[in-house]
Structures are given as structure tokens and as C-alpha cells.
Amino acid sequence: MMVHRAGSAKGGSKAARQGNEQQHPEMTTYAFRLFVSGMTPNSLRAIENIRAFCQQHLEGRYRLEIIDIYQQPQCAKEHQIVAVPTLVKQTPPPARRFIGDLSHTDRLLRGLGMPYLR
């Protein structure tokens, strides 16, 4: 399992941070889990694509955990992962799942409720 942390909300109470995040979506911190199957081409593309997406759209406001289901099959079972690669957005609510190599930036932006400019 690899965890990449890119900044975090600090200071103040949790309720105060959530209030700020609702008023200022650009302050929202996202937590993701990406489930992959070894170092297959599709898994490698998904890792590369989500890292690039986060750096471009969420710089300093995300936490990314990469889980290889071959090394941690119980984790995939606990999270009911039936296809890989699968990206799970844990926070902010609601939880969302994205299946595939994550190459469609517009779908990710829409699914995360973020503005998409063509």
C-alpha cells in the first residue's frame, strides 16, 4: 500500500473546517483510495492519471492511498471491490466510485462535482 499526502487542512475544529469547505469549495480536502491489480498496464495508467489529475486540480488538497488487491485481497473484499482499477472517493461525502483507467478527466470532474471548462 502506498499513501501520498499532499497537504492537509490544519487548525481549528473539524466543524469549523467543514463550514469553511462548504463556503469555499476550493478549500475542500479529498481522500481517495485507488484499488489496482499489480503492475498491469491498466493499473499503471490509472495511477499515473489520478496522480496527474490530483496535481492539476487538487494541488495540496488531497490524500491518495493506492491498494494492490493482490497484496491485500482482504481490503478489496471489505470495500466490495469487484473491478479494478477502482477509485473510491471517501471524503468529502458522498462517497463515489470510478472504475477504469481514469483517463476521462471530464467524467472525474463531473463525478466530483467540480467545474469543467472545455
Biopython code that builds the backbone (N, CA, C, O; Angstrom):
import numpy as np
from Bio.PDB.StructureBuilder import StructureBuilder

atoms = [
    (1, "MET", "N", (0.840, -1.162, 0.000)),
    (1, "MET", "CA", (0.000, 0.000, 0.000)),
    (1, "MET", "C", (0.887, 1.227, 0.000)),
    (1, "MET", "O", (1.855, 1.305, 0.756)),
    (2, "MET", "N", (0.553, 2.190, -0.855)),
    (2, "MET", "CA", (1.276, 3.452, -0.900)),
    (2, "MET", "C", (0.309, 4.556, -0.513)),
    (2, "MET", "O", (-0.850, 4.551, -0.927)),
    (3, "VAL", "N", (0.780, 5.487, 0.268)),
    (3, "VAL", "CA", (-0.044, 6.637, 0.641)),
    (3, "VAL", "C", (0.693, 7.886, 0.229)),
    (3, "VAL", "O", (1.865, 8.073, 0.555)),
    (4, "HIS", "N", (-0.005, 8.737, -0.490)),
    (4, "HIS", "CA", (0.561, 10.021, -0.884)),
    (4, "HIS", "C", (-0.273, 11.107, -0.243)),
    (4, "HIS", "O", (-1.479, 11.191, -0.475)),
    (5, "ARG", "N", (0.359, 11.934, 0.557)),
    (5, "ARG", "CA", (-0.340, 13.038, 1.194)),
    (5, "ARG", "C", (0.143, 14.330, 0.556)),
    (5, "ARG", "O", (1.342, 14.577, 0.432)),
    (6, "ALA", "N", (-0.810, 15.133, 0.161)),
    (6, "ALA", "CA", (-0.467, 16.415, -0.447)),
    (6, "ALA", "C", (-1.162, 17.518, 0.314)),
    (6, "ALA", "O", (-2.180, 18.049, -0.132)),
    (7, "GLY", "N", (-0.620, 17.857, 1.447)),
    (7, "GLY", "CA", (-1.208, 18.916, 2.260)),
    (7, "GLY", "C", (-2.413, 18.413, 3.018)),
    (7, "GLY", "O", (-2.964, 17.358, 2.706)),
    (8, "SER", "N", (-2.815, 19.172, 4.008)),
    (8, "SER", "CA", (-3.997, 18.810, 4.774)),
    (8, "SER", "C", (-4.530, 20.057, 5.441)),
    (8, "SER", "O", (-3.813, 21.036, 5.647)),
    (9, "ALA", "N", (-5.819, 19.994, 5.777)),
    (9, "ALA", "CA", (-6.421, 21.114, 6.495)),
    (9, "ALA", "C", (-5.902, 21.088, 7.919)),
    (9, "ALA", "O", (-5.933, 20.049, 8.579)),
    (10, "LYS", "N", (-5.422, 22.240, 8.398)),
    (10, "LYS", "CA", (-4.870, 22.291, 9.742)),
    (10, "LYS", "C", (-5.514, 23.423, 10.498)),
    (10, "LYS", "O", (-5.982, 24.403, 9.918)),
    (11, "GLY", "N", (-5.528, 23.268, 11.802)),
    (11, "GLY", "CA", (-6.025, 24.324, 12.668)),
    (11, "GLY", "C", (-7.534, 24.319, 12.739)),
    (11, "GLY", "O", (-8.211, 23.889, 11.806)),
    (12, "GLY", "N", (-8.061, 24.805, 13.865)),
    (12, "GLY", "CA", (-9.495, 24.909, 14.042)),
    (12, "GLY", "C", (-10.151, 23.567, 14.260)),
    (12, "GLY", "O", (-9.535, 22.513, 14.105)),
    (13, "SER", "N", (-11.415, 23.634, 14.623)),
    (13, "SER", "CA", (-12.168, 22.408, 14.878)),
    (13, "SER", "C", (-12.605, 21.782, 13.562)),
    (13, "SER", "O", (-12.573, 22.421, 12.510)),
    (14, "LYS", "N", (-13.009, 20.530, 13.642)),
    (14, "LYS", "CA", (-13.487, 19.824, 12.465)),
    (14, "LYS", "C", (-14.733, 20.511, 11.910)),
    (14, "LYS", "O", (-14.868, 20.665, 10.696)),
    (15, "ALA", "N", (-15.641, 20.924, 12.790)),
    (15, "ALA", "CA", (-16.863, 21.598, 12.354)),
    (15, "ALA", "C", (-16.537, 22.910, 11.643)),
    (15, "ALA", "O", (-17.158, 23.239, 10.632)),
    (16, "ALA", "N", (-15.566, 23.659, 12.167)),
    (16, "ALA", "CA", (-15.178, 24.925, 11.540)),
    (16, "ALA", "C", (-14.583, 24.678, 10.166)),
    (16, "ALA", "O", (-14.877, 25.414, 9.224)),
    (17, "ARG", "N", (-13.742, 23.642, 10.037)),
    (17, "ARG", "CA", (-13.150, 23.324, 8.730)),
    (17, "ARG", "C", (-14.235, 22.930, 7.744)),
    (17, "ARG", "O", (-14.200, 23.354, 6.589)),
    (18, "GLN", "N", (-15.209, 22.119, 8.183)),
    (18, "GLN", "CA", (-16.282, 21.701, 7.285)),
    (18, "GLN", "C", (-17.110, 22.895, 6.839)),
    (18, "GLN", "O", (-17.519, 22.971, 5.680)),
    (19, "GLY", "N", (-17.358, 23.822, 7.745)),
    (19, "GLY", "CA", (-18.086, 25.032, 7.388)),
    (19, "GLY", "C", (-17.339, 25.836, 6.348)),
    (19, "GLY", "O", (-17.938, 26.331, 5.393)),
    (20, "ASN", "N", (-16.026, 25.971, 6.525)),
    (20, "ASN", "CA", (-15.197, 26.679, 5.549)),
    (20, "ASN", "C", (-15.203, 25.972, 4.207)),
    (20, "ASN", "O", (-15.236, 26.624, 3.162)),
    (21, "GLU", "N", (-15.172, 24.630, 4.223)),
    (21, "GLU", "CA", (-15.144, 23.873, 2.985)),
    (21, "GLU", "C", (-16.448, 24.039, 2.220)),
    (21, "GLU", "O", (-16.439, 24.088, 0.990)),
    (22, "GLN", "N", (-17.576, 24.126, 2.934)),
    (22, "GLN", "CA", (-18.853, 24.314, 2.257)),
    (22, "GLN", "C", (-18.935, 25.708, 1.651)),
    (22, "GLN", "O", (-19.469, 25.872, 0.554)),
    (23, "GLN", "N", (-18.413, 26.719, 2.350)),
    (23, "GLN", "CA", (-18.447, 28.074, 1.838)),
    (23, "GLN", "C", (-17.387, 28.293, 0.763)),
    (23, "GLN", "O", (-17.587, 29.098, -0.147)),
    (24, "HIS", "N", (-16.276, 27.594, 0.858)),
    (24, "HIS", "CA", (-15.154, 27.745, -0.075)),
    (24, "HIS", "C", (-14.742, 26.364, -0.592)),
    (24, "HIS", "O", (-13.836, 25.743, -0.037)),
    (25, "PRO", "N", (-15.408, 25.874, -1.660)),
    (25, "PRO", "CA", (-15.088, 24.527, -2.163)),
    (25, "PRO", "C", (-13.624, 24.346, -2.521)),
    (25, "PRO", "O", (-13.119, 23.224, -2.494)),
    (26, "GLU", "N", (-12.922, 25.446, -2.862)),
    (26, "GLU", "CA", (-11.509, 25.330, -3.213)),
    (26, "GLU", "C", (-10.660, 24.937, -2.018)),
    (26, "GLU", "O", (-9.481, 24.626, -2.189)),
    (27, "MET", "N", (-11.226, 24.941, -0.795)),
    (27, "MET", "CA", (-10.509, 24.542, 0.417)),
    (27, "MET", "C", (-10.770, 23.074, 0.781)),
    (27, "MET", "O", (-10.145, 22.542, 1.698)),
    (28, "THR", "N", (-11.680, 22.431, 0.074)),
    (28, "THR", "CA", (-12.056, 21.060, 0.382)),
    (28, "THR", "C", (-10.872, 20.117, 0.193)),
    (28, "THR", "O", (-10.179, 20.179, -0.822)),
    (29, "THR", "N", (-10.644, 19.248, 1.169)),
    (29, "THR", "CA", (-9.605, 18.231, 1.072)),
    (29, "THR", "C", (-10.269, 16.908, 0.686)),
    (29, "THR", "O", (-11.263, 16.508, 1.293)),
    (30, "TYR", "N", (-9.723, 16.241, -0.312)),
    (30, "TYR", "CA", (-10.266, 14.986, -0.827)),
    (30, "TYR", "C", (-9.417, 13.814, -0.360)),
    (30, "TYR", "O", (-8.191, 13.907, -0.310)),
    (31, "ALA", "N", (-10.073, 12.710, -0.018)),
    (31, "ALA", "CA", (-9.381, 11.472, 0.334)),
    (31, "ALA", "C", (-9.817, 10.402, -0.661)),
    (31, "ALA", "O", (-11.009, 10.142, -0.823)),
    (32, "PHE", "N", (-8.845, 9.786, -1.322)),
    (32, "PHE", "CA", (-9.101, 8.766, -2.331)),
    (32, "PHE", "C", (-8.388, 7.473, -1.976)),
    (32, "PHE", "O", (-7.329, 7.476, -1.348)),
    (33, "ARG", "N", (-8.991, 6.372, -2.393)),
    (33, "ARG", "CA", (-8.339, 5.056, -2.394)),
    (33, "ARG", "C", (-8.435, 4.524, -3.811)),
    (33, "ARG", "O", (-9.520, 4.455, -4.388)),
    (34, "LEU", "N", (-7.297, 4.151, -4.366)),
    (34, "LEU", "CA", (-7.263, 3.565, -5.701)),
    (34, "LEU", "C", (-6.889, 2.102, -5.565)),
    (34, "LEU", "O", (-5.801, 1.769, -5.095)),
    (35, "PHE", "N", (-7.799, 1.233, -5.981)),
    (35, "PHE", "CA", (-7.566, -0.213, -5.943)),
    (35, "PHE", "C", (-7.071, -0.643, -7.313)),
    (35, "PHE", "O", (-7.722, -0.389, -8.326)),
    (36, "VAL", "N", (-5.905, -1.302, -7.338)),
    (36, "VAL", "CA", (-5.298, -1.760, -8.581)),
    (36, "VAL", "C", (-4.960, -3.240, -8.468)),
    (36, "VAL", "O", (-4.988, -3.819, -7.382)),
    (37, "SER", "N", (-4.639, -3.842, -9.617)),
    (37, "SER", "CA", (-4.267, -5.265, -9.636)),
    (37, "SER", "C", (-2.840, -5.396, -10.143)),
    (37, "SER", "O", (-2.599, -5.588, -11.335)),
    (38, "GLY", "N", (-1.908, -5.290, -9.219)),
    (38, "GLY", "CA", (-0.499, -5.417, -9.580)),
    (38, "GLY", "C", (-0.046, -4.266, -10.455)),
    (38, "GLY", "O", (-0.574, -3.157, -10.377)),
    (39, "MET", "N", (0.936, -4.547, -11.285)),
    (39, "MET", "CA", (1.503, -3.523, -12.157)),
    (39, "MET", "C", (1.073, -3.746, -13.606)),
    (39, "MET", "O", (1.882, -3.631, -14.527)),
    (40, "THR", "N", (-0.196, -4.065, -13.797)),
    (40, "THR", "CA", (-0.726, -4.244, -15.148)),
    (40, "THR", "C", (-0.766, -2.889, -15.852)),
    (40, "THR", "O", (-0.784, -1.852, -15.189)),
    (41, "PRO", "N", (-0.779, -2.884, -17.186)),
    (41, "PRO", "CA", (-0.834, -1.610, -17.914)),
    (41, "PRO", "C", (-2.019, -0.727, -17.499)),
    (41, "PRO", "O", (-1.869, 0.486, -17.358)),
    (42, "ASN", "N", (-3.187, -1.333, -17.306)),
    (42, "ASN", "CA", (-4.373, -0.563, -16.916)),
    (42, "ASN", "C", (-4.197, 0.045, -15.520)),
    (42, "ASN", "O", (-4.588, 1.188, -15.281)),
    (43, "SER", "N", (-3.611, -0.721, -14.612)),
    (43, "SER", "CA", (-3.370, -0.218, -13.260)),
    (43, "SER", "C", (-2.351, 0.923, -13.276)),
    (43, "SER", "O", (-2.541, 1.937, -12.604)),
    (44, "LEU", "N", (-1.289, 0.758, -14.030)),
    (44, "LEU", "CA", (-0.264, 1.803, -14.123)),
    (44, "LEU", "C", (-0.831, 3.091, -14.723)),
    (44, "LEU", "O", (-0.508, 4.189, -14.269)),
    (45, "ARG", "N", (-1.693, 2.947, -15.764)),
    (45, "ARG", "CA", (-2.340, 4.131, -16.354)),
    (45, "ARG", "C", (-3.227, 4.824, -15.331)),
    (45, "ARG", "O", (-3.236, 6.052, -15.248)),
    (46, "ALA", "N", (-3.978, 4.043, -14.546)),
    (46, "ALA", "CA", (-4.861, 4.628, -13.538)),
    (46, "ALA", "C", (-4.055, 5.394, -12.493)),
    (46, "ALA", "O", (-4.442, 6.494, -12.100)),
    (47, "ILE", "N", (-2.945, 4.826, -12.043)),
    (47, "ILE", "CA", (-2.092, 5.501, -11.054)),
    (47, "ILE", "C", (-1.555, 6.801, -11.634)),
    (47, "ILE", "O", (-1.614, 7.846, -10.986)),
    (48, "GLU", "N", (-1.039, 6.740, -12.837)),
    (48, "GLU", "CA", (-0.492, 7.933, -13.485)),
    (48, "GLU", "C", (-1.584, 8.991, -13.682)),
    (48, "GLU", "O", (-1.363, 10.174, -13.422)),
    (49, "ASN", "N", (-2.759, 8.557, -14.142)),
    (49, "ASN", "CA", (-3.844, 9.502, -14.420)),
    (49, "ASN", "C", (-4.375, 10.168, -13.154)),
    (49, "ASN", "O", (-4.624, 11.373, -13.158)),
    (50, "ILE", "N", (-4.556, 9.408, -12.068)),
    (50, "ILE", "CA", (-5.096, 10.033, -10.854)),
    (50, "ILE", "C", (-4.060, 10.954, -10.218)),
    (50, "ILE", "O", (-4.422, 11.994, -9.668)),
    (51, "ARG", "N", (-2.809, 10.602, -10.280)),
    (51, "ARG", "CA", (-1.768, 11.500, -9.746)),
    (51, "ARG", "C", (-1.747, 12.815, -10.525)),
    (51, "ARG", "O", (-1.681, 13.893, -9.933)),
    (52, "ALA", "N", (-1.803, 12.718, -11.854)),
    (52, "ALA", "CA", (-1.805, 13.928, -12.681)),
    (52, "ALA", "C", (-3.060, 14.750, -12.420)),
    (52, "ALA", "O", (-2.985, 15.975, -12.323)),
    (53, "PHE", "N", (-4.202, 14.100, -12.306)),
    (53, "PHE", "CA", (-5.455, 14.794, -12.032)),
    (53, "PHE", "C", (-5.374, 15.548, -10.705)),
    (53, "PHE", "O", (-5.726, 16.725, -10.628)),
    (54, "CYS", "N", (-4.914, 14.867, -9.674)),
    (54, "CYS", "CA", (-4.830, 15.488, -8.350)),
    (54, "CYS", "C", (-3.849, 16.654, -8.346)),
    (54, "CYS", "O", (-4.125, 17.692, -7.746)),
    (55, "GLN", "N", (-2.720, 16.496, -9.001)),
    (55, "GLN", "CA", (-1.736, 17.583, -9.047)),
    (55, "GLN", "C", (-2.283, 18.784, -9.802)),
    (55, "GLN", "O", (-2.003, 19.927, -9.440)),
    (56, "GLN", "N", (-3.059, 18.535, -10.845)),
    (56, "GLN", "CA", (-3.584, 19.633, -11.648)),
    (56, "GLN", "C", (-4.787, 20.305, -10.999)),
    (56, "GLN", "O", (-4.888, 21.532, -11.011)),
    (57, "HIS", "N", (-5.707, 19.516, -10.428)),
    (57, "HIS", "CA", (-6.977, 20.065, -9.955)),
    (57, "HIS", "C", (-7.099, 20.186, -8.442)),
    (57, "HIS", "O", (-7.930, 20.951, -7.953)),
    (58, "LEU", "N", (-6.283, 19.443, -7.689)),
    (58, "LEU", "CA", (-6.433, 19.420, -6.229)),
    (58, "LEU", "C", (-5.112, 19.651, -5.507)),
    (58, "LEU", "O", (-4.932, 19.169, -4.389)),
    (59, "GLU", "N", (-4.211, 20.357, -6.108)),
    (59, "GLU", "CA", (-2.873, 20.520, -5.553)),
    (59, "GLU", "C", (-2.917, 20.922, -4.075)),
    (59, "GLU", "O", (-3.493, 21.944, -3.700)),
    (60, "GLY", "N", (-2.282, 20.075, -3.251)),
    (60, "GLY", "CA", (-2.206, 20.344, -1.821)),
    (60, "GLY", "C", (-3.477, 20.053, -1.057)),
    (60, "GLY", "O", (-3.551, 20.326, 0.141)),
    (61, "ARG", "N", (-4.497, 19.495, -1.733)),
    (61, "ARG", "CA", (-5.788, 19.278, -1.066)),
    (61, "ARG", "C", (-6.286, 17.849, -1.236)),
    (61, "ARG", "O", (-7.491, 17.622, -1.354)),
    (62, "TYR", "N", (-5.375, 16.889, -1.249)),
    (62, "TYR", "CA", (-5.819, 15.513, -1.415)),
    (62, "TYR", "C", (-4.907, 14.548, -0.676)),
    (62, "TYR", "O", (-3.762, 14.854, -0.344)),
    (63, "ARG", "N", (-5.467, 13.366, -0.433)),
    (63, "ARG", "CA", (-4.729, 12.237, 0.131)),
    (63, "ARG", "C", (-5.061, 11.045, -0.754)),
    (63, "ARG", "O", (-6.233, 10.731, -0.963)),
    (64, "LEU", "N", (-4.046, 10.389, -1.270)),
    (64, "LEU", "CA", (-4.239, 9.272, -2.193)),
    (64, "LEU", "C", (-3.579, 8.029, -1.620)),
    (64, "LEU", "O", (-2.383, 8.024, -1.328)),
    (65, "GLU", "N", (-4.368, 6.981, -1.465)),
    (65, "GLU", "CA", (-3.875, 5.693, -0.986)),
    (65, "GLU", "C", (-4.049, 4.691, -2.126)),
    (65, "GLU", "O", (-5.150, 4.527, -2.652)),
    (66, "ILE", "N", (-2.965, 4.026, -2.504)),
    (66, "ILE", "CA", (-3.015, 3.039, -3.590)),
    (66, "ILE", "C", (-2.919, 1.653, -2.982)),
    (66, "ILE", "O", (-1.973, 1.339, -2.260)),
    (67, "ILE", "N", (-3.914, 0.828, -3.282)),
    (67, "ILE", "CA", (-4.001, -0.514, -2.698)),
    (67, "ILE", "C", (-3.951, -1.557, -3.809)),
    (67, "ILE", "O", (-4.790, -1.563, -4.710)),
    (68, "ASP", "N", (-2.964, -2.432, -3.732)),
    (68, "ASP", "CA", (-2.834, -3.541, -4.682)),
    (68, "ASP", "C", (-3.641, -4.712, -4.135)),
    (68, "ASP", "O", (-3.323, -5.250, -3.074)),
    (69, "ILE", "N", (-4.682, -5.103, -4.857)),
    (69, "ILE", "CA", (-5.562, -6.164, -4.346)),
    (69, "ILE", "C", (-4.876, -7.529, -4.331)),
    (69, "ILE", "O", (-5.341, -8.439, -3.644)),
    (70, "TYR", "N", (-3.781, -7.688, -5.074)),
    (70, "TYR", "CA", (-3.034, -8.942, -4.998)),
    (70, "TYR", "C", (-2.304, -9.049, -3.660)),
    (70, "TYR", "O", (-2.175, -10.138, -3.102)),
    (71, "GLN", "N", (-1.832, -7.923, -3.155)),
    (71, "GLN", "CA", (-1.115, -7.911, -1.889)),
    (71, "GLN", "C", (-2.058, -7.806, -0.700)),
    (71, "GLN", "O", (-1.723, -8.262, 0.394)),
    (72, "GLN", "N", (-3.240, -7.210, -0.897)),
    (72, "GLN", "CA", (-4.195, -7.013, 0.189)),
    (72, "GLN", "C", (-5.603, -7.412, -0.255)),
    (72, "GLN", "O", (-6.484, -6.556, -0.343)),
    (73, "PRO", "N", (-5.826, -8.691, -0.534)),
    (73, "PRO", "CA", (-7.146, -9.112, -1.026)),
    (73, "PRO", "C", (-8.271, -8.858, -0.017)),
    (73, "PRO", "O", (-9.410, -8.613, -0.412)),
    (74, "GLN", "N", (-7.962, -8.914, 1.267)),
    (74, "GLN", "CA", (-8.994, -8.689, 2.281)),
    (74, "GLN", "C", (-9.520, -7.257, 2.213)),
    (74, "GLN", "O", (-10.710, -7.023, 2.427)),
    (75, "CYS", "N", (-8.657, -6.317, 1.922)),
    (75, "CYS", "CA", (-9.046, -4.905, 1.817)),
    (75, "CYS", "C", (-10.041, -4.724, 0.663)),
    (75, "CYS", "O", (-11.019, -3.988, 0.793)),
    (76, "ALA", "N", (-9.790, -5.387, -0.451)),
    (76, "ALA", "CA", (-10.708, -5.311, -1.591)),
    (76, "ALA", "C", (-12.061, -5.925, -1.221)),
    (76, "ALA", "O", (-13.110, -5.408, -1.605)),
    (77, "LYS", "N", (-12.029, -7.014, -0.487)),
    (77, "LYS", "CA", (-13.276, -7.663, -0.063)),
    (77, "LYS", "C", (-14.057, -6.764, 0.889)),
    (77, "LYS", "O", (-15.271, -6.618, 0.753)),
    (78, "GLU", "N", (-13.364, -6.165, 1.849)),
    (78, "GLU", "CA", (-14.015, -5.283, 2.819)),
    (78, "GLU", "C", (-14.687, -4.083, 2.143)),
    (78, "GLU", "O", (-15.736, -3.617, 2.590)),
    (79, "HIS", "N", (-14.076, -3.593, 1.070)),
    (79, "HIS", "CA", (-14.624, -2.425, 0.374)),
    (79, "HIS", "C", (-15.494, -2.810, -0.818)),
    (79, "HIS", "O", (-15.922, -1.949, -1.586)),
    (80, "GLN", "N", (-15.754, -4.110, -0.968)),
    (80, "GLN", "CA", (-16.627, -4.643, -2.020)),
    (80, "GLN", "C", (-16.179, -4.199, -3.414)),
    (80, "GLN", "O", (-16.980, -3.732, -4.224)),
    (81, "ILE", "N", (-14.888, -4.356, -3.667)),
    (81, "ILE", "CA", (-14.325, -4.016, -4.973)),
    (81, "ILE", "C", (-14.502, -5.219, -5.891)),
    (81, "ILE", "O", (-14.009, -6.310, -5.606)),
    (82, "VAL", "N", (-15.215, -5.006, -7.000)),
    (82, "VAL", "CA", (-15.481, -6.108, -7.925)),
    (82, "VAL", "C", (-14.781, -5.927, -9.266)),
    (82, "VAL", "O", (-14.743, -6.856, -10.073)),
    (83, "ALA", "N", (-14.230, -4.744, -9.513)),
    (83, "ALA", "CA", (-13.496, -4.465, -10.753)),
    (83, "ALA", "C", (-12.320, -3.558, -10.410)),
    (83, "ALA", "O", (-12.401, -2.739, -9.495)),
    (84, "VAL", "N", (-11.235, -3.711, -11.146)),
    (84, "VAL", "CA", (-10.091, -2.837, -10.943)),
    (84, "VAL", "C", (-9.587, -2.344, -12.294)),
    (84, "VAL", "O", (-9.744, -3.036, -13.299)),
    (85, "PRO", "N", (-8.999, -1.187, -12.331)),
    (85, "PRO", "CA", (-8.816, -0.262, -11.231)),
    (85, "PRO", "C", (-10.137, 0.413, -10.822)),
    (85, "PRO", "O", (-10.997, 0.686, -11.660)),
    (86, "THR", "N", (-10.271, 0.672, -9.528)),
    (86, "THR", "CA", (-11.414, 1.395, -8.981)),
    (86, "THR", "C", (-10.898, 2.474, -8.055)),
    (86, "THR", "O", (-10.097, 2.213, -7.157)),
    (87, "LEU", "N", (-11.368, 3.699, -8.284)),
    (87, "LEU", "CA", (-11.052, 4.825, -7.418)),
    (87, "LEU", "C", (-12.255, 5.063, -6.514)),
    (87, "LEU", "O", (-13.384, 5.187, -6.990)),
    (88, "VAL", "N", (-12.008, 5.126, -5.212)),
    (88, "VAL", "CA", (-13.064, 5.404, -4.246)),
    (88, "VAL", "C", (-12.776, 6.765, -3.626)),
    (88, "VAL", "O", (-11.721, 6.974, -3.027)),
    (89, "LYS", "N", (-13.722, 7.688, -3.774)),
    (89, "LYS", "CA", (-13.613, 8.990, -3.108)),
    (89, "LYS", "C", (-14.278, 8.817, -1.752)),
    (89, "LYS", "O", (-15.481, 8.569, -1.670)),
    (90, "GLN", "N", (-13.500, 8.946, -0.697)),
    (90, "GLN", "CA", (-14.017, 8.757, 0.651)),
    (90, "GLN", "C", (-14.553, 10.064, 1.234)),
    (90, "GLN", "O", (-15.633, 10.092, 1.823)),
    (91, "THR", "N", (-13.793, 11.138, 1.066)),
    (91, "THR", "CA", (-14.239, 12.444, 1.535)),
    (91, "THR", "C", (-13.932, 13.465, 0.462)),
    (91, "THR", "O", (-12.963, 13.310, -0.281)),
    (92, "PRO", "N", (-14.732, 14.494, 0.371)),
    (92, "PRO", "CA", (-15.913, 14.803, 1.161)),
    (92, "PRO", "C", (-17.088, 13.924, 0.731)),
    (92, "PRO", "O", (-17.098, 13.388, -0.377)),
    (93, "PRO", "N", (-18.076, 13.779, 1.614)),
    (93, "PRO", "CA", (-19.257, 12.987, 1.265)),
    (93, "PRO", "C", (-20.002, 13.615, 0.090)),
    (93, "PRO", "O", (-19.885, 14.821, -0.129)),
    (94, "PRO", "N", (-20.750, 12.843, -0.655)),
    (94, "PRO", "CA", (-20.963, 11.405, -0.536)),
    (94, "PRO", "C", (-19.816, 10.625, -1.169)),
    (94, "PRO", "O", (-19.106, 11.134, -2.036)),
    (95, "ALA", "N", (-19.646, 9.393, -0.726)),
    (95, "ALA", "CA", (-18.629, 8.514, -1.312)),
    (95, "ALA", "C", (-19.009, 8.246, -2.766)),
    (95, "ALA", "O", (-20.188, 8.117, -3.098)),
    (96, "ARG", "N", (-17.995, 8.164, -3.627)),
    (96, "ARG", "CA", (-18.214, 7.880, -5.043)),
    (96, "ARG", "C", (-17.182, 6.878, -5.506)),
    (96, "ARG", "O", (-16.096, 6.784, -4.934)),
    (97, "ARG", "N", (-17.525, 6.116, -6.561)),
    (97, "ARG", "CA", (-16.615, 5.134, -7.155)),
    (97, "ARG", "C", (-16.482, 5.415, -8.644)),
    (97, "ARG", "O", (-17.452, 5.742, -9.327)),
    (98, "PHE", "N", (-15.243, 5.278, -9.128)),
    (98, "PHE", "CA", (-14.946, 5.459, -10.539)),
    (98, "PHE", "C", (-14.154, 4.229, -10.976)),
    (98, "PHE", "O", (-13.132, 3.892, -10.378)),
    (99, "ILE", "N", (-14.635, 3.567, -12.018)),
    (99, "ILE", "CA", (-13.991, 2.337, -12.486)),
    (99, "ILE", "C", (-13.318, 2.606, -13.824)),
    (99, "ILE", "O", (-13.889, 3.256, -14.700)),
    (100, "GLY", "N", (-12.091, 2.094, -13.973)),
    (100, "GLY", "CA", (-11.364, 2.239, -15.227)),
    (100, "GLY", "C", (-10.033, 2.918, -15.008)),
    (100, "GLY", "O", (-9.583, 3.077, -13.873)),
    (101, "ASP", "N", (-9.399, 3.319, -16.107)),
    (101, "ASP", "CA", (-8.042, 3.886, -16.012)),
    (101, "ASP", "C", (-8.028, 5.379, -15.696)),
    (101, "ASP", "O", (-6.960, 5.990, -15.652)),
    (102, "LEU", "N", (-9.204, 5.973, -15.476)),
    (102, "LEU", "CA", (-9.341, 7.368, -15.037)),
    (102, "LEU", "C", (-8.804, 8.352, -16.065)),
    (102, "LEU", "O", (-8.310, 9.422, -15.708)),
    (103, "SER", "N", (-8.901, 7.993, -17.340)),
    (103, "SER", "CA", (-8.383, 8.853, -18.400)),
    (103, "SER", "C", (-9.372, 9.933, -18.828)),
    (103, "SER", "O", (-9.002, 10.849, -19.562)),
    (104, "HIS", "N", (-10.618, 9.839, -18.382)),
    (104, "HIS", "CA", (-11.631, 10.828, -18.757)),
    (104, "HIS", "C", (-11.752, 11.883, -17.663)),
    (104, "HIS", "O", (-12.560, 11.759, -16.742)),
    (105, "THR", "N", (-10.931, 12.922, -17.783)),
    (105, "THR", "CA", (-10.889, 13.991, -16.784)),
    (105, "THR", "C", (-12.250, 14.638, -16.599)),
    (105, "THR", "O", (-12.639, 14.950, -15.474)),
    (106, "ASP", "N", (-12.984, 14.845, -17.699)),
    (106, "ASP", "CA", (-14.293, 15.489, -17.597)),
    (106, "ASP", "C", (-15.254, 14.669, -16.736)),
    (106, "ASP", "O", (-16.036, 15.235, -15.971)),
    (107, "ARG", "N", (-15.203, 13.353, -16.853)),
    (107, "ARG", "CA", (-16.074, 12.491, -16.027)),
    (107, "ARG", "C", (-15.684, 12.572, -14.552)),
    (107, "ARG", "O", (-16.552, 12.609, -13.679)),
    (108, "LEU", "N", (-14.401, 12.598, -14.281)),
    (108, "LEU", "CA", (-13.944, 12.734, -12.898)),
    (108, "LEU", "C", (-14.393, 14.066, -12.307)),
    (108, "LEU", "O", (-14.904, 14.114, -11.188)),
    (109, "LEU", "N", (-14.204, 15.134, -13.052)),
    (109, "LEU", "CA", (-14.608, 16.450, -12.564)),
    (109, "LEU", "C", (-16.109, 16.498, -12.283)),
    (109, "LEU", "O", (-16.530, 16.980, -11.231)),
    (110, "ARG", "N", (-16.916, 15.998, -13.222)),
    (110, "ARG", "CA", (-18.379, 15.969, -13.009)),
    (110, "ARG", "C", (-18.736, 15.096, -11.823)),
    (110, "ARG", "O", (-19.567, 15.475, -10.998)),
    (111, "GLY", "N", (-18.117, 13.933, -11.733)),
    (111, "GLY", "CA", (-18.414, 12.999, -10.641)),
    (111, "GLY", "C", (-18.025, 13.535, -9.272)),
    (111, "GLY", "O", (-18.608, 13.160, -8.255)),
    (112, "LEU", "N", (-17.032, 14.417, -9.260)),
    (112, "LEU", "CA", (-16.598, 15.028, -8.003)),
    (112, "LEU", "C", (-17.326, 16.340, -7.736)),
    (112, "LEU", "O", (-17.109, 16.981, -6.707)),
    (113, "GLY", "N", (-18.196, 16.737, -8.672)),
    (113, "GLY", "CA", (-18.940, 17.976, -8.503)),
    (113, "GLY", "C", (-18.081, 19.215, -8.686)),
    (113, "GLY", "O", (-18.359, 20.264, -8.106)),
    (114, "MET", "N", (-17.041, 19.092, -9.489)),
    (114, "MET", "CA", (-16.128, 20.207, -9.736)),
    (114, "MET", "C", (-16.433, 20.785, -11.108)),
    (114, "MET", "O", (-16.871, 20.056, -11.998)),
    (115, "PRO", "N", (-16.207, 22.091, -11.298)),
    (115, "PRO", "CA", (-16.483, 22.703, -12.602)),
    (115, "PRO", "C", (-15.548, 22.152, -13.671)),
    (115, "PRO", "O", (-14.376, 21.875, -13.414)),
    (116, "TYR", "N", (-16.089, 22.001, -14.864)),
    (116, "TYR", "CA", (-15.311, 21.529, -16.001)),
    (116, "TYR", "C", (-15.413, 22.549, -17.109)),
    (116, "TYR", "O", (-16.508, 22.869, -17.570)),
    (117, "LEU", "N", (-14.282, 23.057, -17.535)),
    (117, "LEU", "CA", (-14.249, 24.033, -18.624)),
    (117, "LEU", "C", (-13.649, 23.375, -19.851)),
    (117, "LEU", "O", (-12.575, 22.778, -19.773)),
    (118, "ARG", "N", (-14.321, 23.475, -20.966)),
    (118, "ARG", "CA", (-13.815, 22.875, -22.203)),
    (118, "ARG", "C", (-12.873, 23.785, -22.905)),
    (118, "ARG", "O", (-12.353, 23.437, -23.965)),
]
sb = StructureBuilder()
sb.init_structure("model")
sb.init_model(0)
sb.init_chain("A")
sb.init_seg("    ")
for serial, (resi, resn, name, xyz) in enumerate(atoms, 1):
    if name == "N":
        sb.init_residue(resn, " ", resi, " ")
    sb.init_atom(name, np.array(xyz, "f"), 0.0, 1.0, " ", f" {name:<3s}", serial, name[0])
structure = sb.get_structure()
